Amino acid sequence: MIRARVSEIVGEFAILEFGGIAKVVSCTELPDSVREGDIVLFKNRKTVFLQPKVELHTS
């Protein structure tokens, strides 16, 4: 299983970073709700989980 962070979305493509490697993938391979900073898990080249970026708000 590969854990990757979505570092940037440019048009119909997303740049994923994992283990010091950057890979460009089509946004069609990712869930519709994906945003920059989210974490995605892949198994057998298919997205199996999306962990949204957590934004901390301080009072």
PyMOL commands that set and color helices and strands:
alter all, ss='L'
color gray80, all
select helices_A, chain A and resi 27-29
alter helices_A, ss='H'
color red, helices_A
select strands_A, chain A and resi 2-10+13-18+21-26+39-43+46-51
alter strands_A, ss='S'
color yellow, strands_A
deselect
rebuild
show_as cartoon
